Amino acid sequence: MARPSLLSLSLCFLLVFHGCVARQQQWQQQNECQLRRINALEPNNRVQAEAGESQFWDWNNDQFQCAGVAMIRHVIQSKGLLLPSYTNTPLLVYIEQGRGFHEVIFPGCAETFQSSQQSQQGREQEGERFQQDRHQKIRHFREGDIVAIPAGAAHWLYNDGDRDLVAVVLLDTSNNANQLDRNPRRFFFAGNPQQEQGQQYGEQGSKRGQQEGCGNIFRGFDVEALAEAFNVDTETARKLRGENDERGHIVRVERGLQVIRPQMSREEQERQEQEQGQERGNGLEETICSARLRENINDPSRADIYNPRAGRLTNVNSFNLPILRFLQLSAQRGVLHRNAIKAPHWNLNSHSVIYITRGDARIQIVDQRGEAVFDDQIRQGQVVVAPQNYAVMKQAGNQGFEWVSFRTNDNAVISTLAGRTSAIRAIPVDVISNAYQISREEAQRLKFGREETFLFGPSSSHSLLSLSLVCLLLFHGCVARQQQWQQQNECQIQKINALEPNDRVQAEAGESELWDWKNDQFRCAGVAVIRHRIQSKGLLLPSYTNAPLLVYIEQGRGFHEVIFPGCAETFQSSQQSQQGREQEGQRFQQDRHQKIRHFREGDIVAIPAGAAHWLYNDGDRELIAVVLLDTSNNANQLDQNPRRFFFAGNPQQEQGQQYGQHGQKGGQQENSGNIFRGFDVEALAEAFNVDTETARKLQGENDQRGHIVRVERELQVIRPPMSREEQERQEQGQGRGSGNGLEETICSVRLRENIDDPSSADIFNPRAGRLTNVNSFNLPILRLLQLSAERGVLHRNAIKAPHWNLNSHSVIYITRGDARIQIVDHRGEAVFDDEIRQGQIVVAPQNYAVVKQAGNQGVEWVSFRTNDNAMISTLAGRTSAMRGIPVDVIANAYQISREEAHRLKFSREETFLFGPSSRSGGRASA
């Protein structure tokens, strides 16, 4: 019989691993992370098969919907085979027990395992009945392995051990590789897995109750077509459909599975098991066909963090398993000894799905309102989800505690709240003292109470819970902008209006003015806007947000701190502390904290999502800061509601009105507070190694000052002193960075660029005005935030050329004067044609055509743009689209003569800014 040709029911896999693959939450709805209560979850469904079972967690549960994942646990008996299939999502598998081998089939890759010697022996024994076999690479796995399987890659799995194989599987349904929907789907192409298919992906999914229609994918093809495709007889083709197969999705191979595998001696096997967990290559020598798909996470010698009194943490991410960069997933293995604590923390850039492998623990999870959404014991076999940015604490029980966390980012980053590298440790003592209304002595004890980093040994008097993270990779790799929750109709805007703040939240030393982020314009752009007014000596309390921020300092000056987890406290008070000890009688230790950064009027300041920060006005007049929150940025994996997580004070109104009245929790401001309010007082006292009275002050329950507080005696922080001449020189020369960014580390990265300085203008026309851009070329941090800004100044009646934004939305904030702006959609309809004045905002959506003309007093504005290198294409002027078109095309397109077309094309020699026409006494025609 001729060798059969193969019908490849697979995907072209080269592009799965090409370029930058960024995580998207494509179907996540606005309410999906509005969690009022989190529960520890166990499987709620089991599907039996001949040689094992699959246990399913309800992926419709709010926690899994928030994280955009599903969970399965396969229990496969000895000699059991999980039949070949592929899924619509990438998989991350933890081998909880047992061993075996598997194959992941990469389309286009060669069959590198060949059976030359085996087939020769087979021909001798079986009388030439078999040809030589060959197939792709067989991969072994063992207990403790993390195994990565890309979306759409066909795979099977076999248990060649003597005991049950237990494999815990995370399916990342919100990954950008899945373009179907958020229902997890497995496509079998062998057997007749009716129950597995129906119950897992039907009963709990959108097709519930249709399991009688399930089977392998060949069942849907005509038998004759299959016979022709595989060049086999119709009886064999019929067997492909598996219609009479009653074994289920896990079948028994009675004589053991015969595949081609390199033979190893016992000594080689032992050596491989010992060395397997260690990274031996750098990944550059790998091709996609031989890419390493597993990494052992159980080996104590591979721990990344270890405390003999507390336990250990081991991470698998894209550094030690490069394939995870494309799956955008990672994992952490944790072991806590009896009553030990993992430091309180939040996840900056991922959700964390926590699966308990041994023992039990008390876990607390707190949301942005300071409410404990989870505070309970969790035991072996249960799962709980810690959403991005929610504060978490873990404390082991009397038997200790072990777990595996699946994380929805290939380099997940955490920021701790207590310990040597925590956010609290990085803040100046005087900020802590004022934020929590405690003495400097108490603030000193609070700040320096713990010298451990992530894992705390049990106290003799207290027990604790906690959690932590490492932030070096917050700014590593390729960060791509995504409109994660943007629905199809969100930019179907019929009418645009100039907007002003519709809400104000008062505090002791200022107020925050809030634009309604649910307005169609902001929903289209995926942003929110706030304007803070901070009085002299006012302090905006420490907090972090679920979105990156771009801040324009409209008026005033001050200093602030952005806290990067893992960075050293580089500002130290050696001389100050020595004087302090002499004056105060040894009451204070030397203070130290991370870098203090100054800002002034006209600055653009960048703050990454999840990075803790505070801001202080040290000037004599009111500080005005206009803030854009990019809620649709890929750094935000929660939902499109802007959320600020305070960890000081009792900002009930700010939290309730800003993130409640316009969000999903309107009218519940009485329940808001800082995140410490959701933790148990005893746990906080243990975490910070302070007394319970100080811990109670962290919760700020009796603090009535609001989110902006007054520092009566000036804020005392460590800052390098400068002479007046140095200050003036810095202000004059600060506008353009003197370095190229290569010498910067993440700890000292430049976060601001002045946009008001006329000498920094990128485009200048003395008759019309100037434009100045801040983007990732002159402020490299913006590449990671995927944001930029433009400062525009137009003289009286001058015009900015008609144009469209190629790759971004533009949020236009008027800082002075007024202008007429027209915005036109794809239908040629003017969705906006009106005057706009100081303090108002209008959004120009991507690709909509825009023209601006200044009024009699001129106009000035700042545009926030949702791309780090926003581009426009002009419709008129020397570099316009019209200028690039042949004259005859213009003549025919507009039904005008060639002479008229020539005049139309060459009528303007300016590029972007046009001075007023001499024949126009008023507004130029747009």
N, C-alpha and C positions, 0 to 999 in steps of 0.2 A: 504494500500500500504506500502511496506517495506520502511524503511527510506533510502533515496538515499545516496549513497556514493559520495564523493566529489572529483573532479579532481582539484588538486591545481596547478594553472598556476602561480606559484610564485617562488621566489628564496630562497635558504637556507641562512638565514640571520645571522647566528651566527658569521660568520667570517668577516662580514662587520664591526663588532664592536670588533674584536680581534686584539691585537697587535698595532703597530704603523702604522697608515694610513697616508701617506704623499702625498702632492699634487704633481701631475705630469702634465706637459703640453705635452701630448704625441704626439699630431699631429701638434704642433705649428711649422710653417715654418719660415725660416730665415727672410723673409721680413714682417712678420705679425705685427711687432711693429715698422716698418719704417714709422711713421706717419708724413706727411708733414703738415697736417691741420686737426684739430678736429672741429666738429660742434655739436651744441645742436640738439638732435634728438627727434622726436615725432613718435608715431606709424604710420606705412605706410600701414597697412592692418587691416581690421576688419572682423570678421567672426560672423555672426548673428546666433542665435539659438532661440528656443522657449521662453526661460526665461532669456535671457541675450545675451551678446556678449563677444568675446575675441579680444583684440587689440594687434597687434604684431609689435615690432620693427624689422627692417631688420637685422637679426643676421649676414648677410654677410658683413655688414658695417665694415670698417677697424678697428674702435674702439672696436667693440665686438669681432672681430677676434683676435685682440691683447690681449684682456683680457680673451679670451676663454670662453665667456658667451653668453647667449641669454636672452631676456626680453619679458614678456607677462604681460598684465593687463586684468584681468577678471572683468567684471561688471555683477553681478548676481542679478536678481530681487528677491523680496520677494517670498519665497517658491520655489526658484530655486535650482536645484540640479546639480552640476557638476558631470557628470557620472564617475563611477569607472574607473581608469586607472593607469598606472605606466609609468615612464620615464627612459631613459638611463642615466640620470644625477641626482645628488642631487639637491633639490630645497630649496631656502630660500624665504619665503613669508612674505610680509609686508601687514597687514590689514589696508589699508588707511581709510576705512569707513565701518561702519556696524558691524554686529555680526553674529554668527552662530555656528555650530558644524561640526566636521568632524571625520573621522576614518582613521588611518594609520595602515595597516594590516601587522603584523610581522609574517612570516611563523614560525610554530612550537609553537607559543604562544597559551595559553588556551583561550577559550571563557569565559571571566571572568564576563561579563554582562549577567545575566540570568533573565527571566521574570516569576518567579514562581507565584507571586500574580496576575500579569497582565494576564498570560495565564489562570489562574483559572477563573478569571472573563470572559475572552474571551470564554472559553468553555461553561460557563453558558449561555452567550448571543448568541453564534453562534452555539450551538448544537454540540460541540466536533469536529468542523471542523478543528481546528488548534492545532498543537502540541505546547509545550512550545518553545519559541524562545530563542536563546542565540547567542552572538557575542562578538568580542573583544571590547576593551575600546573605548567609545565615548569621544571626547575631545572638549571642548568649546573654542571659541576664541572671541576676541572683538577688537574694534578699537585700533590701536597702537601695537598690538601683532606682534612679529616676530615668525614665525612658520617654523620649520625645518622638511624636509621630505627626508629621504635617497633615493639614487638611487635604482630603481627597486622595491620600496615598493608601493604596491597598495594602493590607497587612493581615497576618494570622499569628497565632501564638500557641505554643505547645508546652505542656508540663512534663518534663522528663525526669522529675524528681520522685521521691518516695512518699511525699506528703502533699496535702492540698496546697495549691498555689493561690495566694490571695493578692489581687492586683486592684489598687484603688485608682480610678481614672477620672481626671477632670477634663470636660469638654468645654472649650472656650467659644461659646455660641456667638459672642459679640465681636469676635476677631474679624479683621477686615478680609481675611481669606474666605469667610462665609458670606456669600452674596444671595443666599436663599432667604431665610427668615430666622428668627431666634429659636425655632423648634429644633432640638438636636435630632439628627437623622443618621441612621446607619444603613448603608446600602450593601446587603449581603449579595455575593454572587456564587454561593454554594448552599446546599441544604434547603430546608423549608422552615425557616425560623419564624413561624407565624406568631407564637406567643411573644418572643423577644421583641420582634418588630412591632407587634400590635400594642403590647402593654407598655413598652418603654416609650415609644414614639407615637402612640395613638391614644391610649386610654388617658395619659397625662398630657397629651398634646392637643393640637387643633383638630385631629382626625379621630377623636375618641370613639370607641365603639365600632371600629371598622377592622378589627384584627383578622376577621375572616378573609379579608382581601389581601393579606400580607404574604410575602414569600421572597425568594431571591429575584434579582433583577432579570434573569434570563426567562422567568416565567411570563414576562410581558412580551417577549418576542415570539414570532411565529416559528414553529418547529422547523419548517422547511428553510426558513431564512437562517436559523442557527446552524443547521446541517451544512448549508452552503458556505456560511461564514467560516466555520471550522473545518470544512472539508471532511466531514464524518457522516456516518449513516444516521437516519432519522431516529433510530432507537437510542443511540448515544446522545444525540441532541436532546431527546426527551428527558434523559437522565440529568442533563444540565439543569433543567427546570426544577428538579427535586420535588415534584408534586406529591409523591407517596412517601417521602422521607419523614419519619416520625421522631427523629433523634433530637430535634431542637438545634440550637445554635452552638452548643458545646458537645462534641461527639467523642466517643472513645475509640482509640486506635489500639486494638487488642495486642498486636505484635510489636508495638513500638513504632514510632515514625522514622522512616528511612529517608534521610536527606544526606546531601554531600556536606561534610564538615571536616576541616583539618583535624587530624588526630593529635592529641596531646598526651604526654605522660602525666602521671599524678603530680610529679614535681613541677612540671610546667603549669599545670592547672592551679596549683597552690601559689606559684609565683605570680601568675596572672591575676588571681584574686587579690593578692596583696598589693600589686602595683596598679590594678585597674583604676582605682579611684584617683590616681595622681595624674595630672596633666603632663604628658610626655612630649607632645608636639605643640606647635603654636597655631595649628589650624590651617596654616597657609598651604600645607602640602595636601590637604584633603580636597577631593572633588565631591560633587554632590552625590555621586554614586557610592562613594565610600565614606561619606560623612559620619562622624561618630554621633550616635543617637542616645547614649546612656552615660551616666555618671553616678557612682555610688555615693550615697549621702549619709550612710550609717556609720562609717568607719571613724572611730574617735580620733585617730591620728590626723584626720583631715579637718578637724574643727577650725573654724575661722575665729571664734571667740570662745575662751575657756576661763572659767573661774572654779578652782577645785572645791570651793565651798558651795557653789551655786549650780554649775552645770556647763553646758556647751551649746553653741549654735554652729551649724554648717549650712552654707549656701551653695546652691547650684544655679548659676546664671550664665549669661552669654560670654563671660570671660573663661569659665572652665568647661562650658559646653556650647560652642559657638552656634550650633543650630538653633538655639533658643532666641537668638537675635531675630530670626525670621518668624518664629512662632509668637514672639512677644510675650513669653511666659517664663517664670522661674519658680524655684521652690526653696524652702528652708526647713531644715530638720532641727528640732529643739529638744533638749534633755534638761529638765530641772530636777535637782535633788529635793529631798523632803523640805517643804515649806519655803523653798527658795523662790525668788521673784525675777521675772523679766521686767525691766524698767518700763514705767508708763511711757507711751509713745503714740505717734500717729504715723500712718502710711502716707507719704507725700504723693506718690505717683501710681498707686495700684490699690486694688482690693486684695484682701487676704482671706483665703478659704482654709480654715483650720480644721484638720482631721486628727483626732486623738488616737494614738497608737498604743498607749499604755498609761495606766494610772488615772489620776483625776486632778482637777485644778479648779480654783475659783477664777473666773474671768469677768472683768467689768469692761463694758463698751459704752462710751458717752458721745452724744451727738453735739451739734453746734449750739444747742439751747442749754447745754449743761445737764441734760436729762440722761439718766442711765437707761439705755435701751436694752442692755443685757447685764445682769448681775446674778450669776448662778454658778453652781457646780457643773462641770462637764466631765464626762468619763469616756473610757475607751470605746471606740466605734462611732462616736458622735461627731457631728460637723457643726461649726458655727462660722458665720461670715463677719469679718471686720471690714466695713466699707472704708473706702479711701477717706482720709482726713479725720475719721472718728478716732477719739482717744481710747487707748486700750491698756489694760493692766492684766497680768497673769500671775497667780501664785499657786505653786504646786501643793498638793495635798500630802497626807502623811506617807503615802506610798511612792511619792515622786510623780513625775509627769513627763510624758514624751508625746511629740506631735510632729506632723508635717504640714506646712503651710504652702498651698499653691497660690501664686501671685500673678496678677494680670499685667505684668511688665517684665521685660527680660532682665532689667537691672533695677529691681524694686528698691526703694529708698525709704528709710524711716528717720524720724527725728524724735529723740527722747526728751522727756520733760524733767527727768531727774538723773543724776550721775555726772561723771566727770566731763562728758562731751555733750551735755544736754543743752536745750534752749535756755533754761534758767541759769545754767553756769555761764553762758555767754553774755548775759545781760548785766550791766553795771549795778552795783549794790544799791545806788540811790534810786534807780528806776524801780527795782524790786521793792524798796522801802515805800516809795510813793504809790506804786501800783496796788500793794496789798495793805497799805495803812499800818505798817509795822515799823518798829525801830530799826536803826541801822545794825544793831547787834543781832536782832532776830533775822534780818535780811542776810547778814553775813553767815549765820548758822544755816539758814535755808539754802543758800547758794553753795556752800562748801561742805554740807552735811554728808555727802556721799562721794567717795573717791573711786568707786567702781564705775564701769562704763555702761554695760548692757544687762549684766546678770548680777543680782544682789544675793548674798548669802542671808539665811534667816537671822533675824535679830533675837536676842535672848528674851526680849519683852514683847515684841510685836511679831505678827506675821503680815505678809504683804502680797499685793498683786501688781503686775507691771508689764511694760512692753517697750521696745526700742527699735532704732534703725540707723542705717549708715547712708550718708547722702552724697558720697563722692560722685556717683553716677547720675545724679539729677541732671547734670549738664553734659553727659557723655553720649555720643552716638548721634544718630540722625533723628531729629524731631520734626515731624511733618504736621502741618495744620490739617485739621479735620473738622467738618461741621457734623459733630457726632450725633446730635439729636435732631438736626434740622429736618423737618418733614417737607414733603413735596410742595405744600401750599404755603409755607411760611414766608416766602418772598413773593407771593401773589398779592402785591400791594396795589390797591386801587387809588389810594390817596395818601400823600405824605404831609405831615404838619410840622411846623417849628415847635419844639417842645421845651418846656421849662420844668423845674422840679415840682413835683406834686405832693411832696411830703417833707417835713423837717423833723429831725430828732434832736432835742435839746440835751445838753450835758452841762456839767459845772463850768467848763472852760471853753465852750464852743458849741457848735452844732454841725450836723451832717444833713445835707440837702439831697434828696433822692429823686431821681427820675424813675418813672414807672417802667421797669424792665420788661413788663409784659406787653408793652406797646408793640404794634406790628413791626415798626422800624427796628427796634432793638432785637425782637425775636428773629427777624430776617438776618441781621448782622451777627446774632449770637453773642451779644454783649450786654452789660449793664453799666450805668454811669452814676457816680456819686461826687458831690462837691463838699469837702470838709472845710469848715471855717474854725480855725483854732486860735484862741486868744493868746496874747503874750504870756509866756510861762505855762502854756497848755501842753499836756502830754496825751497823745492818742495811745491808749493802752495796748500792751503786747497782744498780738493775735496772728492768725494765718488764714488764708482763704483757699477755696477749692479752685480758683482760677488765677492765672498770671495777671499782674497789674501793670498798667502803664500810667504814670502819674505826671501831670503837668503842674508845675508850681507857678500859679498865676500871679501870686503876690506874696511877699515876705521872704523869710529865710529860716533856717533852723538846722538841726542835725537828726540823724536817724541811724538805726542799726538793722541790718538784715542778717539773720542768723543762719549760717550754713552748717548743718550737722557734720561733726567730724573734724571741723577746722579748729586750729589752736586759738587760745585766748592771747592774741598778739599785742593787745594794749594792756600794759602793766603799770602799776602805780608805786614803783619802788621808792622814789623820793617822797611822794605824797603820803604813802602808808607809813614811812618812817616818821614823818612829822606828825601824822595822826596818832601813832602809838605814843609819842612823847606827850601830845596834848591830851589824849583821852585815856592814858594810863593802861596801855596794852589791850584795850578793849577790841580793837579791830585787827584782823589779818590784812595783809596786802590784798587789794582788789585787783582783779584782772578780768577782761572781757574781750569779745571780738571787736573788730574794727568799727569805729564810729565814722560815719560819712556825713559830710556837710552838703547842704543844698541851698540854692538861692533862686530868686525870681528868674523865670525863663528856663529852668532845668526840666528835662525829661528824665524821670527816674523809673527804672525797671525793677520789678520785684517778682521772682518766680512763684508759681503756684505752690502752696504748702510751706513756703519759707516764712518762719516767724519774724515779725518786725514790729517796731514801734517808731514813733515820730514826735519830735519836740520842737516847739517854737521858741527860739532864744532871741528873737527880734523884739522891736518895740511896737510893731503894728500887727494887725491880724494876718495870719497865714491862711492863704486860700490854695487848696490843692484839689485839682480836678482829676478824678480817678476813673479809668476805664478797666472793667473786669471782663476778661475774654472767656465767658462761660462755655463757649463751644470749642475751646482749645483742647488738643488731645491730652494735655496734662490733667484735665478734669475727667475722671471716670465716674463721677456721681451722677448728676443730672444737670439740667440747664438752669436750675435755681442758684443764684449767687449765694454763697454761704461764707460767713466769717466766724471763725472759731476763736473766741477770746479765751485767754487763760489768766486773766486778772480782772478785778472789779466785779460789778454786777450789772452789766450793760443790758438791762431788760428791754428798755425802749428801743435802743439801737438794733438789738437782735430781733426783737419782735416785729417792729415796724418795717425795717429794711428787708428782712428775710422772712417775714411772716405775712404781713398784711398784703404784700404783693406776691407772696408765694402761696404754698399749699397750706400753711399753718396760720392763716390770718386769725387775728383776734385772740391769740394765745400768748401774748407778751408776758403775762404773769408767770409763765413757766420757763422763761429764758434766764440764762445766767452764764457764768464762765464754765469751761469744761471740768474744772476741779470739783464743781458742785455735784457732779454725777458720781464721784468716787467716794468711797467710805473714808471717814476721817482717820480711822486707825490705819488704813492702808496708806493714806497720804503721809501720815506721820512716819511710817516705816520706810516708805520710798525716799523721803527727803531726810530721814534720820533727825527729826525735830520732835518737839512735844506736840501734843494734840491741840493745844490752844493756837499755836502757830499754824498748824495744818488747817484748823478751822478758818483762820483768816484768809488762807488761800482761796477758800470757796466764796468769799466776799458777799455772803448773804445779807449783811446789814449795810452794805456800801450803797449809798444813795447818790454818788457823784456822776454816774453815767459812764460813757465810754471815753470821754475826754476830760481829764482831771487837771486841777491846778497844782503846780509845784510852787509853794509860797516862797521858798528861799533859793530858787534856781536849782536846776538839776546838776548834780555833781557826778561827772563822768570823766574818764581819762581821755584827754585829747592833746596831741602835740601842740605846744604853744607856737604862735606865729606873730611876728612883728606886723605893724600896720602896713609896712611896705610889702611884706610877703603876702598879706591878705589881698592887697590891691593887685599885685602881680598875678596872683592865682585867679582872681576874678576876671582879669583882663585876658589871661591866656588859657583859661579853663575850657573855652568853647570847643576846641578840637583836641582830641586825645593826642598826646605827644608820642605814645608808643604804638606799636602795631598789634597789640593784643597777644602776641606770642609769648611775651614774658610773664603774662598773668597766670595765676592759678585760680581755681574756683574760689578759694578763700579770700583772695584779694581782687577778684574781678571787678572791673569798673562798671558801675550801675547807673551812671548819670551822664548826660551830655546837654550842654546849654544850647537852646534853640532860638533864643531871642537876639543874640549878638548879630548886628548887621554885617560885621566883617566875616561872619561864617556863612553868608548867603550862598546858595548853590546857583540860583538864577536871579539876575538883577537887571532891571530896566529902569533907568532914572525917571522916565515919564510914567511908569506904571506901578512899580513896586518890587518886591523880592519874595523868593521862596527859599526856605531852609529845610532840609530833610535830616532826620535822625533815623538811621537804619542799621542793619547788621554790619555794614562796612565801617561806620564810625563808632558804633557801640555794639561790639560783637555779641554781648549777652542776648541781644534781640533775636539772634538766629535761633536760640533755644526757646524763646517766648513766642516766636513767629508773629511779632508785632513791630510796628514802626510808627513814625509821626511826621507830620509836616506843619511848619509854621508859615503862614502867609500874611503878607502886608500888601494891600492894594491902595494906591492913592485915589483921590476923588475921581469917580466915574471910570476908573480903569477896569479892565476886563481880564479875567483868567480864561485862556482859550477854551472853547468847547472841547470836551474830552470825555473819555470813559475810563473807568478803573479796570485794568485787565485781570488782575489777580487778587483783588481784595475788596472788602467793603470800606467805606470811609465815613467815620463819625465826626461831623464838623461842629466844633464848639466855637462860638463867636466871643472873642475877648474884648473887642472894642469896635465902635461904629456900627454900621449897618450895610446891608447889601441886598440886591435882588438875586435870588438863585432860582434857576429852572432845572428840573430833573425830569427826564423823559424815559419811558420804558420801551420795551421791544415792540409794542404796538404803535409807537409814535404818539402816545398819549402823555401829556404833561401831568405827572403825578404830583409835582410840586412847582408852583410858580408864585412866589410871594416874597415879601420883605422879611429879613431875619435880622435880629438885633442882638446887642451884647447880652450874654448870659443864656442865650437859647442854643438848642442843638437841633440838627437835622442829619439824617442818615442818607448817604448816596449809595445805594446797593451796587454790588459788582456789576459791571457792564452797562449800567444805566448811564445815559448821556447827561452831562452836567455843564452848566455855564454859570459863572459868577460875574456880577458887575457891582463895583463899590458905589455906595451912596455919596452924598455931598460931603460927608465928613470922613470918607475913606472907610475901610474895613480891615480888621485883623482877626485871624482865626488860628486855631490848632486843629488839625485833622488826625484822629487816631485811626490807624489802618491795620487790618487783620492779615497782614503778611509782612515778613521782616524786610523784604525788598519790594515794596508796592510799586507797580508800574502803571503809567497812564498812557493812553494813545490819544493825541489831539486830532481834532477835526479841521482845524484851521491853523495857518502859520507855516513857517519854513520847514519844520520837521513833521508835519501832519500826515495823516493817512491820505487826505486829498492831494497833497503835494506829490505823493508817491504814485498816483494814478496817471496813466497817459491822458493827454488832452482829449483824444478822440473818444476814449471811454467816458470821460466826464460829459462831453458833448452829447453822446447818445444816451447816457444814463439820465440826464436832466432835460433832454430835448432843447438844447440851446446850441447856438452857433459855436464854431471853434474859437472865434475871437472872444466870445463871452466865457467860454470854458477856460481860455488862456488867462483872462483877467481873474476869474474865480480862483484858479490854481495859484497864481503868482501875486495876488493882491496884498498878502501879508508877508513881510520879511522877518518880523519878530517870531519867537519860538513859542513861549508859554504865556507871557504877559503882554497885553496890548494897551498902549496909552489911549486916552479918549480921542475919538475922531474930532477933527477940527470943524466938521459940518454938523456935529451933534452937540447941542447945548445941554442935553440931559443924558438919559440912559441910552447906551448903544443898543442897537437891536441884536438880540441873541439868536 
